[in-house]
């Protein structure tokens, strides 16, 4: 390790010391809160993450045991690993190479840009490789048992190679953007790049899932075609064919492409992208201060006239404009929605909500949106500024409830309008789009209320925890997916009668009122126990 780092222009001693300090800082807050009894769920959250990823690996191991087509199995596993690592980087580590949170401490010290860059890069890789290990240890063990030593080794190289490739690709995108775009525009441009990268990660996953589902039904055989071999997961899956002694061009070329891609990205990360990294961070801190000082007075939230609701409207809007992580987390749902609608149009363009329609996935996205908003709303790197909640003469319970109203007004309603317009264009049925999205919007609002009932916290008042965002997201995928399946199963009865739709809407509204009463009582009790964690 030391010769490689020094060959790349990295000071090994500084790199080792700063990496250790960074990891200690990441875990320090959670450890202190657990010892103080303020976050008794901290240890359970860590155990829950390990169990969740292990269960996901158990699901992948079933494909290893059942199928005899190792290329097919390898494509499935590499696609899922790349999707999960890509999602983790987008949600939890997207600002790893662009945030200047420690520049004030290290910027003036004799730490070279390459060393500084290597520390940030190492931090991301530690988390992503740890997550990859939790996902793949069961499938790799199944490979060793069912297909032998060589296949098991091929699985290790393929899965970890796929993990490194997607992490390198996303980090190069962020680092290259930081180099090409001026500091004044970096925050704004990053939001659009985040959406573009989300399209690539989610779109690649959906393409693989669609292809795999067809092949899975066709006797577990995945036919190799040259267009299929253009997809990166198949590059790493070709390692399994090499392990079986196949050396045709359709095996060698994808395998060499995977090795060449990782090598090229490694050179890029240790080359010009790392040069001047610290200077660019310094420019971004100055630009941020200048932009903040020159900002015009906020006029957001005019529909919230005063008190706690208006304070929350101004805070959340300002956070969306200036907090890169919060903005990226909110915008992540848009690529999912667009891809779901596109998938429905490409399949058959059926009316949404009818049995067999691919537009049922849009309901999944609509229900996911408020839950993802709640995840992003609680935690922030600027959590120390939440002291104002505990020093100002405000009602903290009202602040928590007002944050829900602001999220609905500023984010959920515009999002529902966007989905309605998109689905009306795709299906040429405006009335059904309005009814369908309106009903899903009521259920989505109920989901938001339930998430607040389960976790009533002040906005942006807790520190971010790396790895927690992606884990919560995958857990939400499962829970909301079950609800969406139930809605799809009963869609014919629901949309076949205005009485059924009216009763369903009335039930959702009644449930919202009931949950609102429960939330009010719980928030009042919880708000009295809240403590400043800065």
DODRENFI-885392 format. One record per residue (C-alpha): residue in one letter; x, y, z. Coordinates in steps of 0.5 Angstrom, whole numbers, always signed. Example, Ala and Ser with C-alpha at 12.3 -4.5 7.8 and 13.67 -1.06 7.14 Angstrom:
# DODRENFI-885392
{r 'A', {+25, -9, +16}},
{r 'S', {+27, -2, +14}},
# end
This chain:
# DODRENFI-885392
{r 'X', {+0, +0, +0}},
{r 'X', {+5, +5, +2}},
{r 'X', {+9, +4, -5}},
{r 'X', {+3, +5, -9}},
{r 'X', {+1, +11, -5}},
{r 'X', {+8, +15, -5}},
{r 'X', {+8, +13, -13}},
{r 'X', {+2, +17, -14}},
{r 'X', {+5, +23, -10}},
{r 'X', {+1, +22, -3}},
{r 'X', {+5, +22, +4}},
{r 'X', {+3, +16, +7}},
{r 'X', {+4, +18, +14}},
{r 'X', {-1, +24, +13}},
{r 'X', {-6, +19, +9}},
{r 'X', {-6, +14, +15}},
{r 'X', {-7, +19, +20}},
{r 'X', {-12, +23, +17}},
{r 'X', {-16, +17, +15}},
{r 'X', {-16, +15, +22}},
{r 'X', {-18, +21, +24}},
{r 'X', {-24, +22, +19}},
{r 'X', {-27, +15, +21}},
{r 'X', {-26, +17, +28}},
{r 'X', {-30, +23, +27}},
{r 'X', {-35, +19, +23}},
{r 'X', {-37, +14, +29}},
{r 'X', {-35, +19, +35}},
{r 'X', {-42, +22, +35}},
{r 'X', {-46, +16, +35}},
{r 'X', {-42, +13, +40}},
{r 'X', {-42, +19, +45}},
{r 'X', {-50, +19, +44}},
{r 'X', {-50, +12, +45}},
{r 'X', {-46, +12, +52}},
{r 'X', {-50, +18, +54}},
{r 'X', {-57, +14, +53}},
{r 'X', {-59, +19, +48}},
{r 'X', {-59, +15, +42}},
{r 'X', {-61, +8, +44}},
{r 'X', {-63, +6, +37}},
{r 'X', {-55, +7, +35}},
{r 'X', {-53, +0, +36}},
{r 'X', {-59, -3, +34}},
{r 'X', {-59, +1, +27}},
{r 'X', {-52, -2, +26}},
{r 'X', {-54, -9, +27}},
{r 'X', {-60, -8, +23}},
{r 'X', {-56, -5, +17}},
{r 'X', {-52, -12, +18}},
{r 'X', {-58, -16, +18}},
{r 'X', {-61, -12, +12}},
{r 'X', {-55, -13, +7}},
{r 'X', {-54, -20, +9}},
{r 'X', {-61, -22, +8}},
{r 'X', {-60, -18, +1}},
{r 'X', {-54, -23, +0}},
{r 'X', {-58, -29, +2}},
{r 'X', {-63, -27, -4}},
{r 'X', {-58, -27, -9}},
{r 'X', {-55, -34, -6}},
{r 'X', {-61, -37, -8}},
{r 'X', {-60, -35, -16}},
{r 'X', {-53, -38, -15}},
{r 'X', {-56, -45, -12}},
{r 'X', {-62, -45, -17}},
{r 'X', {-58, -43, -24}},
{r 'X', {-53, -47, -27}},
{r 'X', {-52, -41, -32}},
{r 'X', {-46, -37, -28}},
{r 'X', {-46, -32, -33}},
{r 'X', {-53, -30, -32}},
{r 'X', {-52, -31, -24}},
{r 'X', {-46, -26, -25}},
{r 'X', {-50, -21, -29}},
{r 'X', {-55, -21, -23}},
{r 'X', {-51, -20, -18}},
{r 'X', {-46, -15, -21}},
{r 'X', {-52, -11, -23}},
{r 'X', {-55, -11, -16}},
{r 'X', {-48, -9, -13}},
{r 'X', {-47, -4, -18}},
{r 'X', {-54, -1, -16}},
{r 'X', {-53, -1, -9}},
{r 'X', {-46, +2, -9}},
{r 'X', {-48, +7, -14}},
{r 'X', {-54, +9, -9}},
{r 'X', {-50, +9, -3}},
{r 'X', {-45, +14, -6}},
{r 'X', {-51, +18, -9}},
{r 'X', {-54, +19, -2}},
{r 'X', {-49, +18, +3}},
{r 'X', {-42, +20, +0}},
{r 'X', {-44, +25, -6}},
{r 'X', {-41, +31, -3}},
{r 'X', {-35, +27, -1}},
{r 'X', {-30, +30, -6}},
{r 'X', {-34, +37, -6}},
{r 'X', {-36, +39, +1}},
{r 'X', {-31, +43, +5}},
{r 'X', {-33, +42, +12}},
{r 'X', {-25, +40, +14}},
{r 'X', {-22, +45, +10}},
{r 'X', {-22, +50, +15}},
{r 'X', {-18, +45, +19}},
{r 'X', {-13, +42, +14}},
{r 'X', {-13, +48, +9}},
{r 'X', {-7, +52, +12}},
{r 'X', {-3, +46, +14}},
{r 'X', {+3, +43, +10}},
{r 'X', {-2, +37, +7}},
{r 'X', {-1, +36, -1}},
{r 'X', {-8, +36, -5}},
{r 'X', {-6, +29, -7}},
{r 'X', {-6, +27, +0}},
{r 'X', {-12, +31, +2}},
{r 'X', {-16, +28, -4}},
{r 'X', {-13, +21, -3}},
{r 'X', {-16, +21, +4}},
{r 'X', {-23, +23, +2}},
{r 'X', {-23, +18, -3}},
{r 'X', {-21, +12, +2}},
{r 'X', {-26, +14, +6}},
{r 'X', {-31, +13, +1}},
{r 'X', {-28, +6, -1}},
{r 'X', {-28, +4, +6}},
{r 'X', {-36, +5, +7}},
{r 'X', {-37, +2, +0}},
{r 'X', {-33, -4, +0}},
{r 'X', {-36, -5, +7}},
{r 'X', {-43, -5, +5}},
{r 'X', {-41, -10, -1}},
{r 'X', {-38, -15, +4}},
{r 'X', {-44, -15, +7}},
{r 'X', {-48, -16, +1}},
{r 'X', {-43, -21, -2}},
{r 'X', {-41, -26, +3}},
{r 'X', {-47, -31, +3}},
{r 'X', {-47, -31, -5}},
{r 'X', {-39, -32, -5}},
{r 'X', {-40, -38, +0}},
{r 'X', {-45, -41, -4}},
{r 'X', {-41, -40, -11}},
{r 'X', {-35, -44, -7}},
{r 'X', {-40, -49, -5}},
{r 'X', {-44, -51, -11}},
{r 'X', {-39, -49, -16}},
{r 'X', {-32, -50, -14}},
{r 'X', {-26, -46, -12}},
{r 'X', {-25, -43, -19}},
{r 'X', {-32, -40, -19}},
{r 'X', {-32, -37, -12}},
{r 'X', {-25, -33, -14}},
{r 'X', {-28, -31, -20}},
{r 'X', {-34, -29, -16}},
{r 'X', {-30, -25, -11}},
{r 'X', {-26, -21, -17}},
{r 'X', {-33, -20, -21}},
{r 'X', {-37, -17, -15}},
{r 'X', {-31, -13, -12}},
{r 'X', {-29, -10, -19}},
{r 'X', {-36, -8, -20}},
{r 'X', {-37, -5, -13}},
{r 'X', {-30, -1, -15}},
{r 'X', {-32, +1, -22}},
{r 'X', {-39, +4, -20}},
{r 'X', {-36, +8, -14}},
{r 'X', {-30, +10, -18}},
{r 'X', {-34, +13, -24}},
{r 'X', {-39, +17, -20}},
{r 'X', {-33, +20, -16}},
{r 'X', {-29, +22, -22}},
{r 'X', {-36, +25, -25}},
{r 'X', {-36, +29, -18}},
{r 'X', {-28, +31, -18}},
{r 'X', {-28, +32, -26}},
{r 'X', {-34, +37, -25}},
{r 'X', {-31, +41, -19}},
{r 'X', {-25, +42, -24}},
{r 'X', {-29, +44, -30}},
{r 'X', {-34, +48, -26}},
{r 'X', {-32, +55, -23}},
{r 'X', {-33, +55, -15}},
{r 'X', {-39, +60, -16}},
{r 'X', {-43, +55, -20}},
{r 'X', {-41, +49, -17}},
{r 'X', {-47, +48, -12}},
{r 'X', {-52, +49, -18}},
{r 'X', {-49, +45, -23}},
{r 'X', {-48, +39, -18}},
{r 'X', {-56, +38, -17}},
{r 'X', {-56, +37, -25}},
{r 'X', {-51, +32, -25}},
{r 'X', {-53, +29, -19}},
{r 'X', {-60, +28, -23}},
{r 'X', {-56, +25, -29}},
{r 'X', {-52, +20, -25}},
{r 'X', {-58, +18, -22}},
{r 'X', {-61, +17, -29}},
{r 'X', {-55, +12, -30}},
{r 'X', {-55, +8, -24}},
{r 'X', {-63, +7, -24}},
{r 'X', {-63, +6, -31}},
{r 'X', {-58, +1, -32}},
{r 'X', {-61, -3, -26}},
{r 'X', {-68, -3, -29}},
{r 'X', {-65, -5, -36}},
{r 'X', {-61, -11, -33}},
{r 'X', {-68, -12, -29}},
{r 'X', {-72, -12, -35}},
{r 'X', {-67, -17, -39}},
{r 'X', {-66, -21, -33}},
{r 'X', {-73, -23, -32}},
{r 'X', {-74, -25, -39}},
{r 'X', {-68, -29, -39}},
{r 'X', {-70, -32, -32}},
{r 'X', {-77, -35, -35}},
{r 'X', {-73, -38, -41}},
{r 'X', {-70, -43, -37}},
{r 'X', {-65, -39, -33}},
{r 'X', {-61, -38, -40}},
{r 'X', {-58, -31, -41}},
{r 'X', {-56, -31, -49}},
{r 'X', {-50, -27, -50}},
{r 'X', {-51, -21, -55}},
{r 'X', {-46, -16, -57}},
{r 'X', {-51, -10, -55}},
{r 'X', {-52, -14, -48}},
{r 'X', {-44, -14, -47}},
{r 'X', {-44, -6, -48}},
{r 'X', {-47, -6, -41}},
{r 'X', {-42, -6, -35}},
{r 'X', {-45, -11, -31}},
{r 'X', {-44, -16, -36}},
{r 'X', {-36, -14, -37}},
{r 'X', {-35, -17, -30}},
{r 'X', {-40, -23, -30}},
{r 'X', {-35, -25, -36}},
{r 'X', {-30, -27, -31}},
{r 'X', {-35, -33, -29}},
{r 'X', {-34, -36, -37}},
{r 'X', {-26, -35, -36}},
{r 'X', {-27, -39, -30}},
{r 'X', {-30, -45, -34}},
{r 'X', {-25, -44, -39}},
{r 'X', {-28, -40, -44}},
{r 'X', {-24, -36, -48}},
{r 'X', {-28, -33, -54}},
{r 'X', {-28, -26, -56}},
{r 'X', {-35, -25, -53}},
{r 'X', {-31, -27, -46}},
{r 'X', {-24, -24, -47}},
{r 'X', {-27, -17, -50}},
{r 'X', {-32, -15, -44}},
{r 'X', {-27, -18, -39}},
{r 'X', {-21, -14, -41}},
{r 'X', {-26, -8, -42}},
{r 'X', {-27, -8, -34}},
{r 'X', {-20, -9, -32}},
{r 'X', {-18, -3, -37}},
{r 'X', {-24, +1, -34}},
{r 'X', {-22, +0, -27}},
{r 'X', {-14, +2, -29}},
{r 'X', {-16, +8, -33}},
{r 'X', {-21, +11, -27}},
{r 'X', {-15, +9, -22}},
{r 'X', {-10, +13, -27}},
{r 'X', {-15, +19, -27}},
{r 'X', {-16, +19, -20}},
{r 'X', {-9, +19, -18}},
{r 'X', {-7, +24, -24}},
{r 'X', {-10, +31, -26}},
{r 'X', {-16, +30, -22}},
{r 'X', {-13, +30, -15}},
{r 'X', {-8, +36, -17}},
{r 'X', {-10, +43, -14}},
{r 'X', {-16, +39, -10}},
{r 'X', {-15, +43, -4}},
{r 'X', {-14, +50, -8}},
{r 'X', {-21, +48, -11}},
{r 'X', {-24, +47, -4}},
{r 'X', {-22, +54, -2}},
{r 'X', {-25, +57, -8}},
{r 'X', {-31, +54, -6}},
{r 'X', {-31, +56, +1}},
{r 'X', {-30, +63, -1}},
{r 'X', {-36, +63, -6}},
{r 'X', {-40, +60, -1}},
{r 'X', {-39, +66, +3}},
{r 'X', {-40, +71, -2}},
{r 'X', {-46, +68, -5}},
{r 'X', {-49, +68, +2}},
{r 'X', {-48, +75, +4}},
{r 'X', {-50, +78, -3}},
{r 'X', {-57, +74, -2}},
{r 'X', {-63, +77, -3}},
{r 'X', {-68, +77, +3}},
{r 'X', {-72, +71, +3}},
{r 'X', {-79, +71, +0}},
{r 'X', {-81, +64, +1}},
{r 'X', {-87, +61, +4}},
{r 'X', {-92, +67, +3}},
{r 'X', {-97, +62, +4}},
{r 'X', {-95, +61, +11}},
{r 'X', {-96, +68, +15}},
{r 'X', {-93, +68, +21}},
{r 'X', {-90, +64, +27}},
{r 'X', {-87, +57, +27}},
{r 'X', {-90, +55, +20}},
{r 'X', {-87, +61, +17}},
{r 'X', {-80, +60, +20}},
{r 'X', {-80, +53, +18}},
{r 'X', {-82, +55, +11}},
{r 'X', {-76, +60, +11}},
{r 'X', {-71, +55, +14}},
{r 'X', {-73, +49, +9}},
{r 'X', {-73, +53, +3}},
{r 'X', {-66, +56, +5}},
{r 'X', {-63, +49, +6}},
{r 'X', {-66, +47, +0}},
{r 'X', {-62, +52, -4}},
{r 'X', {-56, +52, +0}},
{r 'X', {-55, +45, +3}},
{r 'X', {-52, +41, -3}},
{r 'X', {-54, +34, +1}},
{r 'X', {-61, +36, +2}},
{r 'X', {-62, +38, -5}},
{r 'X', {-59, +32, -8}},
{r 'X', {-63, +28, -3}},
{r 'X', {-70, +31, -5}},
{r 'X', {-68, +31, -13}},
{r 'X', {-66, +23, -13}},
{r 'X', {-74, +21, -13}},
{r 'X', {-75, +25, -20}},
{r 'X', {-70, +20, -24}},
{r 'X', {-74, +14, -21}},
{r 'X', {-81, +17, -23}},
{r 'X', {-79, +19, -30}},
{r 'X', {-76, +12, -31}},
{r 'X', {-82, +9, -28}},
{r 'X', {-87, +13, -33}},
{r 'X', {-82, +11, -39}},
{r 'X', {-82, +4, -37}},
{r 'X', {-90, +4, -38}},
{r 'X', {-90, +8, -44}},
{r 'X', {-85, +3, -47}},
{r 'X', {-89, -3, -45}},
{r 'X', {-96, -2, -47}},
{r 'X', {-98, +5, -45}},
{r 'X', {-104, +2, -41}},
{r 'X', {-108, +7, -37}},
{r 'X', {-105, +7, -30}},
{r 'X', {-108, +3, -24}},
{r 'X', {-111, -2, -29}},
{r 'X', {-109, -9, -27}},
{r 'X', {-102, -11, -31}},
{r 'X', {-100, -4, -32}},
{r 'X', {-93, -2, -32}},
{r 'X', {-95, +5, -29}},
{r 'X', {-97, +1, -22}},
{r 'X', {-89, +3, -21}},
{r 'X', {-91, +10, -21}},
{r 'X', {-95, +9, -15}},
{r 'X', {-89, +6, -12}},
{r 'X', {-85, +13, -13}},
{r 'X', {-91, +17, -11}},
{r 'X', {-91, +14, -4}},
{r 'X', {-83, +14, -4}},
{r 'X', {-82, +21, -5}},
{r 'X', {-85, +24, +2}},
{r 'X', {-81, +18, +6}},
{r 'X', {-75, +20, +2}},
{r 'X', {-76, +27, +4}},
{r 'X', {-77, +26, +12}},
{r 'X', {-70, +22, +11}},
{r 'X', {-67, +28, +9}},
{r 'X', {-70, +33, +13}},
{r 'X', {-68, +30, +20}},
{r 'X', {-60, +30, +19}},
{r 'X', {-55, +35, +16}},
{r 'X', {-48, +37, +17}},
{r 'X', {-50, +44, +20}},
{r 'X', {-54, +41, +26}},
{r 'X', {-50, +45, +31}},
{r 'X', {-54, +51, +28}},
{r 'X', {-60, +48, +31}},
{r 'X', {-59, +51, +38}},
{r 'X', {-64, +56, +36}},
{r 'X', {-69, +51, +37}},
{r 'X', {-68, +50, +44}},
{r 'X', {-66, +58, +45}},
{r 'X', {-71, +61, +42}},
{r 'X', {-78, +62, +45}},
{r 'X', {-82, +57, +40}},
{r 'X', {-86, +51, +41}},
{r 'X', {-82, +45, +39}},
{r 'X', {-88, +41, +38}},
{r 'X', {-91, +46, +33}},
{r 'X', {-84, +47, +29}},
{r 'X', {-84, +39, +28}},
{r 'X', {-92, +39, +26}},
{r 'X', {-90, +45, +21}},
{r 'X', {-85, +42, +18}},
{r 'X', {-89, +37, +15}},
{r 'X', {-94, +42, +12}},
{r 'X', {-88, +46, +9}},
{r 'X', {-86, +39, +6}},
{r 'X', {-93, +38, +3}},
{r 'X', {-94, +45, +0}},
{r 'X', {-87, +46, -3}},
{r 'X', {-85, +39, -5}},
{r 'X', {-90, +34, -5}},
{r 'X', {-96, +38, -9}},
{r 'X', {-91, +41, -14}},
{r 'X', {-89, +33, -15}},
{r 'X', {-96, +31, -16}},
{r 'X', {-97, +36, -21}},
{r 'X', {-91, +34, -25}},
{r 'X', {-93, +27, -25}},
{r 'X', {-100, +28, -27}},
{r 'X', {-98, +32, -33}},
{r 'X', {-93, +27, -35}},
{r 'X', {-98, +21, -34}},
{r 'X', {-104, +25, -38}},
{r 'X', {-99, +26, -43}},
{r 'X', {-97, +19, -43}},
{r 'X', {-104, +16, -43}},
{r 'X', {-108, +21, -47}},
{r 'X', {-113, +20, -41}},
{r 'X', {-113, +27, -37}},
{r 'X', {-119, +25, -32}},
{r 'X', {-116, +18, -30}},
{r 'X', {-109, +21, -29}},
{r 'X', {-112, +26, -24}},
{r 'X', {-116, +21, -20}},
{r 'X', {-110, +16, -20}},
{r 'X', {-105, +21, -18}},
{r 'X', {-110, +25, -13}},
{r 'X', {-111, +18, -10}},
{r 'X', {-104, +16, -9}},
{r 'X', {-103, +23, -7}},
{r 'X', {-107, +22, -1}},
{r 'X', {-104, +15, +1}},
{r 'X', {-97, +19, +0}},
{r 'X', {-99, +24, +5}},
{r 'X', {-101, +19, +10}},
{r 'X', {-94, +15, +9}},
{r 'X', {-91, +22, +11}},
{r 'X', {-95, +23, +17}},
{r 'X', {-93, +16, +19}},
{r 'X', {-86, +17, +18}},
{r 'X', {-87, +23, +22}},
{r 'X', {-91, +19, +28}},
{r 'X', {-85, +14, +28}},
{r 'X', {-79, +19, +28}},
{r 'X', {-82, +26, +31}},
{r 'X', {-75, +30, +30}},
{r 'X', {-74, +37, +29}},
{r 'X', {-71, +39, +22}},
{r 'X', {-64, +39, +21}},
{r 'X', {-62, +38, +28}},
{r 'X', {-58, +31, +28}},
{r 'X', {-52, +30, +25}},
{r 'X', {-51, +25, +18}},
{r 'X', {-49, +18, +19}},
{r 'X', {-46, +15, +13}},
{r 'X', {-49, +9, +11}},
{r 'X', {-56, +10, +14}},
{r 'X', {-59, +14, +8}},
{r 'X', {-58, +8, +3}},
{r 'X', {-60, +3, +8}},
{r 'X', {-67, +7, +10}},
{r 'X', {-68, +8, +3}},
{r 'X', {-68, +0, +1}},
{r 'X', {-72, -2, +7}},
{r 'X', {-77, +3, +5}},
{r 'X', {-77, +0, -2}},
{r 'X', {-79, -6, +1}},
{r 'X', {-85, -4, +6}},
{r 'X', {-88, +1, +1}},
{r 'X', {-87, -4, -5}},
{r 'X', {-92, -9, -1}},
{r 'X', {-97, -3, +0}},
{r 'X', {-96, -2, -8}},
{r 'X', {-97, -9, -10}},
{r 'X', {-104, -9, -5}},
{r 'X', {-106, -3, -9}},
{r 'X', {-105, -6, -16}},
{r 'X', {-108, -13, -14}},
{r 'X', {-114, -9, -12}},
{r 'X', {-114, -4, -18}},
{r 'X', {-120, -7, -22}},
{r 'X', {-125, -7, -16}},
{r 'X', {-122, +0, -14}},
{r 'X', {-122, +4, -21}},
{r 'X', {-129, +0, -23}},
{r 'X', {-133, +4, -19}},
{r 'X', {-134, +11, -17}},
{r 'X', {-137, +9, -10}},
{r 'X', {-130, +4, -9}},
{r 'X', {-126, +10, -10}},
{r 'X', {-130, +15, -6}},
{r 'X', {-129, +10, +0}},
{r 'X', {-122, +9, -1}},
{r 'X', {-121, +17, -1}},
{r 'X', {-125, +18, +5}},
{r 'X', {-121, +12, +8}},
{r 'X', {-115, +15, +7}},
{r 'X', {-117, +22, +9}},
{r 'X', {-120, +19, +15}},
{r 'X', {-113, +15, +17}},
{r 'X', {-110, +22, +16}},
{r 'X', {-114, +25, +21}},
{r 'X', {-113, +20, +26}},
{r 'X', {-105, +19, +25}},
{r 'X', {-105, +27, +26}},
{r 'X', {-108, +26, +33}},
{r 'X', {-103, +21, +35}},
{r 'X', {-98, +25, +32}},
{r 'X', {-100, +31, +36}},
{r 'X', {-100, +27, +42}},
{r 'X', {-93, +24, +41}},
{r 'X', {-90, +30, +38}},
{r 'X', {-92, +34, +45}},
{r 'X', {-89, +29, +49}},
{r 'X', {-83, +28, +45}},
{r 'X', {-81, +35, +44}},
{r 'X', {-80, +36, +51}},
{r 'X', {-75, +30, +51}},
{r 'X', {-71, +33, +46}},
{r 'X', {-64, +35, +47}},
{r 'X', {-59, +39, +43}},
{r 'X', {-54, +35, +40}},
{r 'X', {-49, +40, +38}},
# end
